[in-house]
């Protein structure tokens, strides 16, 4: 997300010369994804399978692993840096706990085709939710834990505002939600780092208004945020947490942690305890 905060200034320098140029710069800055396709086997994850699913004429990649008996599946939406392979050690820790995994790669990442945008990624997330239940046909929604990392928090909140998680129209909501370093909106990030750029940032196609979408967080919620995060200020995580109507929610301020080092020895036990509390009951 570091590159996001410079977006408004770069577009200003371009003078938003043309719509096409502005959109190209916007996509490049918000989604610096690594398109390299690396298989789970390449990373030594023998129990993880690379699967594909289709949406809007695009082929999307996901890493999937069946859960141990009675264990939940973690639906993992990654951050905008790197690709799925960068999260290998995280996935390895999840698998060691017996949790299953369904980790879709965004358009333009990890071998997925297509061009990312806010609308496309939310649609893909909804399609991925369906694909996960196809991959695990015996999986009930109350054995799913939704995990969003950085921009993945915005994707997660976008998903929760779609029919897929509405019990009357789709599969129903997950058992619980974990948000790691969430932000309130792209315009808020721009204004925080470069005061005076909000109006320009509000002209972007990709807004990711997570604070307003947080109304969908009615299920148990865990928010992890580093006190030393210089990319997404912890105050934004607190705002998301405060806006969530969930009756069972926990905010963990990870002392001294930045944006990418929240999985620490003192943090993981709280993470595992949260997952087990709400997905194993």
C-alpha positions as CSV (number, residue, x, y, z in Angstrom):
1,X,0.0,0.0,0.0
2,X,3.0,2.4,0.2
3,X,2.6,3.3,-3.4
4,X,-1.0,4.2,-2.9
5,X,-0.3,7.3,-0.9
6,X,1.6,8.9,-3.8
7,X,-1.2,8.3,-6.2
8,X,-2.8,11.7,-6.0
9,X,0.4,13.6,-6.4
10,X,1.4,11.6,-9.5
11,X,-2.0,12.2,-11.1
12,X,-1.7,15.8,-10.3
13,X,1.6,16.0,-12.0
14,X,0.1,14.3,-15.0
15,X,-2.7,16.9,-14.8
16,X,-5.0,14.0,-15.5
17,X,-4.2,14.7,-19.1
18,X,-6.5,12.1,-20.5
19,X,-9.0,9.7,-18.9
20,X,-7.1,6.7,-20.3
21,X,-3.7,8.0,-18.9
22,X,-5.3,8.7,-15.5
23,X,-6.9,5.3,-15.3
24,X,-3.6,3.6,-16.3
25,X,-1.6,5.5,-13.6
26,X,-4.4,4.7,-11.1
27,X,-4.3,1.0,-11.7
28,X,-0.5,0.9,-11.6
29,X,-0.3,2.7,-8.3
30,X,-3.1,0.9,-6.4
31,X,-2.4,-2.6,-7.8
32,X,1.4,-3.2,-8.1
33,X,0.7,-6.9,-8.2
34,X,3.2,-9.6,-9.2
35,X,1.8,-11.6,-12.1
36,X,4.3,-14.4,-11.6
37,X,2.6,-17.8,-11.4
38,X,4.2,-19.9,-8.7
39,X,2.5,-23.2,-7.8
40,X,2.1,-24.4,-4.2
41,X,4.3,-27.4,-5.1
42,X,7.1,-24.9,-6.1
43,X,6.9,-23.6,-2.5
44,X,6.8,-27.0,-0.8
45,X,3.1,-26.9,0.1
46,X,2.3,-30.5,-0.8
47,X,-1.2,-30.4,0.6
48,X,-2.2,-27.2,-1.3
49,X,-3.7,-27.4,-4.8
50,X,-3.7,-24.7,-7.4
51,X,-7.2,-24.4,-8.7
52,X,-8.8,-22.1,-11.3
53,X,-12.2,-20.6,-11.7
54,X,-13.8,-18.4,-14.4
55,X,-15.4,-14.9,-14.1
56,X,-16.2,-12.4,-16.8
57,X,-14.1,-14.2,-19.3
58,X,-11.0,-14.2,-17.1
59,X,-9.3,-17.2,-15.5
60,X,-8.5,-16.7,-11.9
61,X,-6.1,-18.7,-9.8
62,X,-6.6,-19.8,-6.2
63,X,-4.6,-21.9,-3.7
64,X,-6.8,-24.4,-1.9
65,X,-6.3,-26.9,0.9
66,X,-8.9,-29.2,2.5
67,X,-9.3,-28.6,6.3
68,X,-8.7,-31.3,8.9
69,X,-11.9,-32.9,10.3
70,X,-14.0,-30.3,12.1
71,X,-11.6,-27.4,11.3
72,X,-12.6,-24.2,9.4
73,X,-11.4,-22.9,6.0
74,X,-9.6,-19.6,5.9
75,X,-10.8,-17.5,2.9
76,X,-7.7,-15.3,2.5
77,X,-7.6,-12.1,0.5
78,X,-4.0,-10.9,0.2
79,X,-2.4,-7.5,0.1
80,X,-1.4,-5.7,-3.1
81,X,2.3,-6.4,-2.8
82,X,3.8,-9.5,-4.4
83,X,1.7,-12.6,-5.1
84,X,0.4,-15.7,-3.4
85,X,3.8,-17.2,-3.1
86,X,4.9,-14.3,-0.8
87,X,2.4,-15.6,1.7
88,X,3.7,-19.1,1.8
89,X,4.9,-19.1,5.4
90,X,1.6,-17.7,6.5
91,X,-0.3,-20.4,4.7
92,X,2.1,-23.0,6.1
93,X,1.1,-21.8,9.7
94,X,-2.6,-22.0,8.9
95,X,-2.2,-25.5,7.5
96,X,-0.2,-26.6,10.6
97,X,-3.2,-25.6,12.7
98,X,-5.4,-28.0,10.6
99,X,-7.2,-25.1,8.9
100,X,-8.2,-25.3,5.3
101,X,-7.3,-22.6,2.9
102,X,-8.9,-20.9,-0.1
103,X,-6.7,-18.0,-1.3
104,X,-7.8,-16.4,-4.6
105,X,-5.3,-14.3,-6.6
106,X,-6.5,-11.0,-7.9
107,X,-6.6,-10.2,-11.6
108,X,-3.1,-9.6,-12.7
109,X,-1.6,-11.5,-9.8
110,X,-0.1,-15.0,-9.5
111,X,-1.2,-16.1,-12.9
112,X,-4.7,-14.7,-12.8
113,X,-5.7,-13.0,-16.0
114,X,-7.3,-9.6,-16.4
115,X,-6.9,-6.1,-15.2
116,X,-7.7,-5.2,-11.5
117,X,-10.2,-2.6,-10.5
118,X,-12.4,-2.1,-7.5
119,X,-15.6,-3.3,-9.2
120,X,-13.8,-6.3,-10.8
121,X,-12.1,-7.5,-7.6
122,X,-15.4,-7.4,-5.6
123,X,-17.1,-9.3,-8.4
124,X,-14.2,-11.8,-8.4
125,X,-14.4,-12.1,-4.6
126,X,-18.1,-13.0,-4.9
127,X,-17.3,-15.5,-7.6
128,X,-14.4,-16.9,-5.4
129,X,-16.9,-17.3,-2.5
130,X,-19.0,-19.5,-4.7
131,X,-15.9,-21.4,-6.1
132,X,-14.8,-22.1,-2.5
133,X,-18.1,-24.0,-1.8
134,X,-17.7,-25.8,-5.1
135,X,-14.2,-26.8,-4.1
136,X,-15.4,-27.9,-0.6
137,X,-19.0,-29.1,-1.2
138,X,-19.5,-30.2,2.4
139,X,-18.3,-26.9,3.9
140,X,-21.0,-24.8,5.7
141,X,-20.6,-21.0,5.9
142,X,-20.2,-21.2,9.7
143,X,-16.9,-23.0,9.1
144,X,-15.5,-20.2,7.0
145,X,-13.3,-17.4,8.5
146,X,-12.8,-14.5,6.2
147,X,-9.3,-13.0,6.4
148,X,-8.3,-9.7,4.7
149,X,-4.8,-8.3,4.6
150,X,-4.3,-4.6,3.8
151,X,-6.1,-4.0,0.5
152,X,-7.6,-7.4,1.1
153,X,-9.6,-5.9,4.0
154,X,-11.3,-3.7,1.4
155,X,-12.0,-6.7,-0.8
156,X,-13.4,-8.6,2.2
157,X,-15.7,-5.7,3.1
158,X,-16.8,-5.4,-0.5
159,X,-17.6,-9.1,-0.5
160,X,-19.7,-8.8,2.7
161,X,-21.8,-6.2,0.9
162,X,-22.7,-8.6,-1.9
163,X,-25.6,-11.2,-2.2
164,X,-23.2,-14.1,-1.8
165,X,-23.0,-13.6,1.9
166,X,-26.7,-12.9,2.4
167,X,-28.4,-16.0,3.8
168,X,-31.6,-15.2,1.9
169,X,-29.8,-14.8,-1.5
170,X,-26.5,-16.7,-1.3
171,X,-24.5,-19.0,0.9
172,X,-24.7,-16.9,4.0
173,X,-22.1,-15.0,5.9
174,X,-18.8,-16.5,7.2
175,X,-18.4,-17.5,10.9
176,X,-16.0,-14.6,11.6
177,X,-13.9,-11.9,10.0
178,X,-10.3,-10.9,10.6
179,X,-9.0,-7.6,9.2
180,X,-5.3,-6.9,9.2
181,X,-4.4,-3.2,8.8
182,X,-7.7,-2.0,7.3
183,X,-8.0,1.5,5.9
184,X,-11.2,3.6,5.7
185,X,-10.9,4.8,2.0
186,X,-8.4,5.7,-0.6
187,X,-9.2,9.4,-0.3
188,X,-8.6,9.2,3.4
189,X,-5.2,7.7,2.8
190,X,-4.3,10.3,0.3
191,X,-5.4,13.1,2.6
192,X,-3.6,11.6,5.6
193,X,-0.2,11.5,3.9
194,X,-0.6,14.5,1.6
195,X,-3.0,17.1,3.1
196,X,-5.0,18.8,0.5
197,X,-5.2,15.9,-2.0
198,X,-8.6,14.6,-0.9
199,X,-10.6,16.3,-3.7
200,X,-8.2,14.9,-6.3
201,X,-8.3,11.4,-4.9
202,X,-12.1,11.5,-4.8
203,X,-12.0,11.7,-8.6
204,X,-10.4,8.3,-8.9
205,X,-12.4,5.3,-10.1
206,X,-11.2,3.1,-7.3
207,X,-12.4,4.5,-4.0
208,X,-12.7,1.5,-1.7
209,X,-15.0,3.1,0.9
210,X,-14.4,0.5,3.6
211,X,-15.7,2.7,6.5
212,X,-19.2,2.9,5.0
213,X,-19.1,-0.8,4.1
214,X,-18.2,-1.8,7.7
215,X,-21.9,-1.8,8.4
216,X,-21.9,-5.4,7.1
217,X,-19.5,-6.5,9.9
218,X,-22.3,-8.1,12.0
219,X,-20.4,-11.3,12.6
220,X,-17.5,-11.8,15.1
221,X,-14.6,-9.5,14.2
222,X,-10.9,-9.3,15.0
223,X,-8.9,-6.3,13.8
224,X,-5.1,-6.4,13.9
225,X,-3.2,-3.2,13.5
226,X,0.4,-2.2,14.2
227,X,1.0,0.8,16.4
228,X,3.9,1.8,14.2
229,X,2.2,1.3,10.8
230,X,3.4,4.3,8.7
231,X,1.3,3.3,5.7
232,X,-2.1,2.8,7.1
233,X,-2.5,4.7,10.5
234,X,-3.9,2.6,13.3
235,X,-6.6,5.3,13.7
236,X,-8.2,4.0,10.5
237,X,-8.3,0.5,11.9
238,X,-10.0,1.8,15.0
239,X,-12.6,3.6,12.9
240,X,-13.4,0.4,11.0
241,X,-13.7,-1.4,14.4
242,X,-15.9,1.3,15.9
243,X,-18.2,1.3,12.8
244,X,-18.7,-2.5,12.9
245,X,-22.1,-3.4,14.5
246,X,-20.7,-6.8,15.6
247,X,-21.6,-7.7,19.2
248,X,-18.4,-9.8,19.5
249,X,-15.3,-7.9,18.4
250,X,-11.7,-7.5,19.4
251,X,-9.1,-4.9,18.5
252,X,-5.5,-5.9,18.8
253,X,-3.0,-3.1,18.7
254,X,0.3,-4.8,18.0
255,X,2.9,-2.8,19.9
256,X,5.8,-1.6,17.7
257,X,4.6,-3.4,14.6
258,X,4.5,-1.8,11.2
259,X,2.4,-2.7,8.2
260,X,3.7,-6.2,7.3
261,X,5.1,-7.7,10.6
262,X,1.9,-8.3,12.6
263,X,2.2,-12.1,12.8
264,X,4.4,-12.1,15.9
265,X,4.8,-14.6,18.7
266,X,2.6,-12.5,21.0
267,X,-0.1,-12.0,18.3
268,X,-0.6,-15.5,16.8
269,X,-2.0,-17.1,20.0
270,X,-4.8,-14.4,20.0
271,X,-5.4,-15.0,16.3
272,X,-5.7,-18.8,16.7
273,X,-7.9,-18.3,19.8
274,X,-10.3,-16.1,17.9
275,X,-10.5,-18.5,14.9
276,X,-11.1,-21.5,17.2
277,X,-13.6,-19.6,19.4
278,X,-16.0,-18.8,16.6
279,X,-15.4,-21.4,13.9
280,X,-15.2,-24.5,16.1
281,X,-18.2,-23.9,18.3
